[in-house]
């Protein structure tokens, strides 16, 4: 049985998440007042942790094998931190209950997740003014032209099938390029690619 830890200090928020996640075959802990921010003895399979806790304690691996950060909209201080690439998902306090379920399910399956409500802010660069003015990192400059194009589409949330259709290439070719992008950028999943890409002020080009 997968264990889900809720590192949430607000009782109402914690109760809401607990109710949404309980009954899906997951063991949800961190429900009691006064214990929501206490690390587990062993890391949970997935931990949902408030951004303030993440900023104060960057030892995310002690919370969960994979960590989802709870933020308060596009102005949350988390967007200015350097921990983006170390989380598996980002959810918003105002997400619907099914959004939390989807986030945990995707992360448990080895994929990443970013709240759909946060994507517009990321794409426009409004999230904490996350788009910086410095040059792209060395890892990003290592991407080929095609890999950069694929990375942009991954950051926009397109699936492999959608990218294949957009670029008129085989889905297997897209998978190959996505694998290279993840490796070269040092990202575990597509969500980390999106966060990294939209924090770099990179130009968007769709040329082959």
C-alpha positions in Angstrom: 0.0 0.0 0.0 1.5 3.4 -1.0 2.0 5.8 1.8 1.1 9.5 1.3 2.4 12.1 3.8 0.7 15.4 4.1 3.2 18.0 5.4 0.4 20.6 5.7 0.1 22.9 8.7 -3.3 24.3 7.9 -5.9 22.0 9.4 -8.7 22.8 6.9 -6.3 22.2 3.9 -5.0 19.0 5.5 -8.6 17.7 6.1 -9.6 18.5 2.6 -6.6 16.7 1.1 -7.1 13.7 3.4 -10.7 13.3 2.4 -9.8 13.6 -1.3 -7.0 11.0 -1.1 -8.4 8.5 1.4 -10.3 5.6 0.0 -8.1 5.2 -3.1 -6.0 2.5 -1.7 -3.4 4.9 -0.3 -2.4 5.2 3.4 -2.6 8.9 4.2 -0.8 10.2 7.2 0.1 13.5 8.8 -3.6 14.2 9.6 -3.3 15.2 13.2 -2.9 18.8 14.3 0.7 19.4 15.5 2.1 16.5 13.5 1.6 17.6 9.9 5.1 19.1 9.7 7.0 16.3 11.4 9.1 14.1 9.1 8.3 10.4 8.9 10.7 7.9 10.3 11.1 6.5 6.8 10.2 8.5 3.7 6.7 8.2 2.3 6.1 7.0 -1.3 4.8 10.6 -2.0 4.9 13.6 0.3 2.8 16.7 -0.3 4.6 19.5 1.5 3.9 23.2 1.8 6.3 25.5 0.0 7.4 27.2 3.2 8.4 23.9 4.7 10.4 23.0 1.5 12.2 26.4 1.6 13.0 26.0 5.3 14.1 22.3 5.0 15.5 21.4 1.5 16.2 17.8 2.6 13.2 16.6 0.5 14.4 13.0 0.4 13.6 12.7 4.1 10.0 13.6 3.5 9.2 11.3 0.6 10.7 9.3 -2.3 8.9 11.8 -4.5 7.7 15.2 -3.3 4.8 17.4 -4.4 4.9 21.0 -3.4 1.8 22.9 -2.4 2.0 26.6 -3.4 -0.2 29.6 -3.0 -0.6 30.7 -6.6 1.9 32.3 -9.0 3.2 34.8 -6.3 4.4 32.0 -4.0 8.0 32.4 -2.8 8.8 28.9 -4.0 9.0 30.1 -7.6 12.1 32.1 -6.6 13.8 29.2 -4.9 16.4 26.9 -6.5 14.5 23.7 -5.6 12.3 23.4 -8.7 14.3 20.6 -10.3 14.1 18.5 -7.1 10.3 18.1 -6.9 8.1 15.7 -8.8 5.0 17.9 -8.8 3.5 21.3 -8.0 -0.1 21.8 -6.9 -2.0 25.0 -5.8 -4.1 25.5 -2.7 -7.1 26.4 -4.8 -6.9 23.2 -7.0 -10.1 21.1 -7.0 -10.0 17.9 -5.0 -9.6 15.7 -8.1 -6.5 17.7 -9.0 -4.8 16.5 -5.9 -5.8 12.9 -6.7 -4.5 13.3 -10.3 -1.2 14.8 -9.0 -0.6 11.9 -6.6 -1.6 9.3 -9.1 0.7 10.7 -11.8 3.7 11.0 -9.4 3.2 7.5 -8.1 3.3 6.3 -11.7 6.7 7.9 -12.2 5.5 11.0 -14.0 5.5 14.6 -13.1 2.6 17.0 -12.4 2.0 20.7 -12.5 -1.4 22.1 -11.6 -3.2 23.2 -14.8 -4.2 26.4 -12.9 -0.5 27.3 -12.6 0.5 26.7 -16.3 -0.7 30.1 -17.6 1.5 31.9 -15.1 4.4 29.7 -15.9 4.0 30.2 -19.7 3.7 33.9 -19.3 6.6 34.2 -16.8 4.4 35.7 -14.1 5.1 33.0 -11.5 7.3 34.9 -9.0 8.9 36.6 -12.0 10.5 33.3 -12.5 11.8 34.0 -15.9 15.3 35.4 -15.4 17.4 37.5 -17.7 20.6 35.6 -17.6 21.8 33.3 -20.4 20.5 29.7 -20.6 22.4 27.2 -18.5 25.2 25.1 -20.0 22.9 22.0 -19.8 20.3 23.7 -22.0 22.8 24.8 -24.6 23.8 21.2 -25.0 20.5 20.4 -26.6 20.3 20.1 -30.3 17.8 22.2 -32.3 15.3 19.4 -32.5 15.7 18.6 -28.8 15.1 22.2 -27.9 11.9 22.2 -30.0 10.7 19.0 -28.2 11.7 20.5 -24.8 9.5 23.5 -25.5 6.5 21.4 -26.4 7.1 19.2 -23.4 7.1 22.3 -21.3 3.8 23.4 -22.8 2.3 20.1 -21.6 2.0 18.2 -24.9 2.1 14.4 -24.8 4.4 12.4 -27.0 1.6 11.8 -29.5 0.7 15.4 -29.7 4.4 16.4 -30.2 4.6 13.7 -33.0 1.6 15.2 -34.7 2.8 18.8 -34.3 6.3 18.0 -35.7 5.1 15.3 -38.2 7.5 12.7 -36.9 7.1 9.2 -35.4 6.1 8.8 -31.8 9.1 6.6 -31.2 11.3 9.5 -32.4 9.7 11.8 -29.9 10.4 9.3 -27.1 14.0 9.2 -28.2 14.3 13.0 -28.1 12.4 13.3 -24.8 14.8 10.8 -23.3 17.8 12.9 -24.5 16.2 16.1 -23.1 15.7 14.5 -19.7 19.2 13.2 -19.6 20.9 16.3 -20.7 18.9 18.6 -18.4 19.3 16.3 -15.5 15.5 16.1 -15.0 13.6 13.1 -13.7 10.4 13.8 -15.6 8.4 16.1 -17.8 7.2 18.4 -15.0 10.8 19.2 -14.1 11.5 20.1 -17.7 8.6 22.5 -17.7 9.7 24.2 -14.5 13.3 24.5 -15.6 12.4 25.7 -19.1 10.0 28.4 -18.0 12.5 29.7 -15.4 15.2 30.4 -18.0 13.6 33.1 -20.3 14.4 31.0 -23.3 13.1 31.9 -26.7 10.4 29.6 -28.1 11.1 28.3 -31.6 9.2 25.6 -33.4 11.5 25.2 -36.4 12.7 21.7 -37.2 
